[in-house]
Amino acid sequence: MRILPMYPKEITEKDVKNSWLYYYIVAEMGISYERLQALGFTTGILPILQKLYPDPEDLKLAIKRHLVFYNTEAVFGAPINGIVIAMEEQKAKGADIDDDTITGIKTGLMGPMAGIGDSIDWATLKPIIFGLAVTLSANGSILGAFFLLLLPIIQIVVGRKLAAYGYRAGQASIREILQSGHIRMLITGASTLGLFMMGALSSTYVKLSTPLQFSFGEQNKPFVLQQVIDNIVPGILPLLAVFGIYWWLVKRNQNFTIIMILIVAISIIGALLGIF
């Protein structure tokens, strides 16, 4: 009986998008200091590798080369998934692509793409969506709870498109994008929008005033400190509170539990002393 040769199956953009979605779901599972997201990345790309390498030995080697250290922002790092799949596909078809080349592309792109993703996705998009959700919830709207789902929905839509783009574009196009000024403009614009939103939310929902007042003689009206402050610089106390928290985050630590304890402690002490 003649044994038929095994050929890699064709990869479609749907396969690429589904592979990224699987990675998006499991990226933060099985993390270790040695490999971080490597297990999640390998799990996500495994269905692709099974299509490309029908030979069990080739499949083992493919899995092994992706179980090395890997860490990036899952959504805006999606083009890396597409690029790697494109390279694996060419390698399976006989192209002269060694393991170090594939690993080098992943290592070289994971840092820049993580910087982009962290700036846009987590430092801008998440605070805006969560801030609007808090606003709706504070006004008694049940939509506030469901508004939070907007973040993963946007992430999934963007991530799937970026993964497919990376698959089509290949590594050269991604490097051109990183070297152009468009990414920097996008990050600057997103950061500016985030600052506007945080400023608007802070001015609306951070409430701080003082009941302090002083009397200078029975015939004179009491000197109300809050009225004087409002006449000179309205809203200065909430602004100082926001700046104080920001200073603590930058200069001290980013332990939010400690920050909440400090806020509660200062509020209670200030209320007992009649300052706030």
ABEGO torsion letter per residue (X at the ends): XBBBBBBBBBBBAAAAAAAAAAAAAAAABGBBAAAEAAAAAAAAAAAAAAAABABAAAAAAAAAAAABBBBBBAAAAAAAAAAAAAAAAAAAAGBBBBAAAAAAAAAAAAAAAAAAAAAAAAAAAAAAAAAAAAAAAAAGBAAAAAAAAAAAAAAAAAAAAAAAAAAAAEAAAAAAAAABAAAAAAAAAAAAAAAAAAAAAAAAABBBBBABBBBBEAABBBBBAAAAAAAABBGAAAAAAAAAAAAAAAABBABAAAAAAAAAAAAAAAAAAGAX
